[in-house]
Amino acid sequence: MQNEEKRKRIIAAFTVSGVILIVILFAVVIYQIVEISVLSERRSKLRQEYEQILDRIEEGSEWLENYELNKDAIMYKLALENGYRPR
């Protein structure tokens, strides 16, 4: 009779341990899914920011090229706007 009780207790302990292990593994899987989702969202935002920065760099390059081509005219215009009067 004691052996059978011991056996039942051992089986119950293994069952509880198995259920707890399954619950913990399930929680870990849920956490990983949420983490992947958050990181994916962050990656998407960073990629969008990267594209915006590249666009701004390209616009700046175009402005710089325009400035280099028309530097004298731009400087003359700014000088006139700031009070320079040609002789």
Protein Blocks (a to p, Z undefined) as FASTA:
>chain_A
ZZmmmmmmmmmmmmmmmmmmmmmmmmmmmmmmmmmmmmmmmmmmmmmmmmmmmmmmmmmm
mmmmmmmmmmmmmmmmmmmmnopacZZ
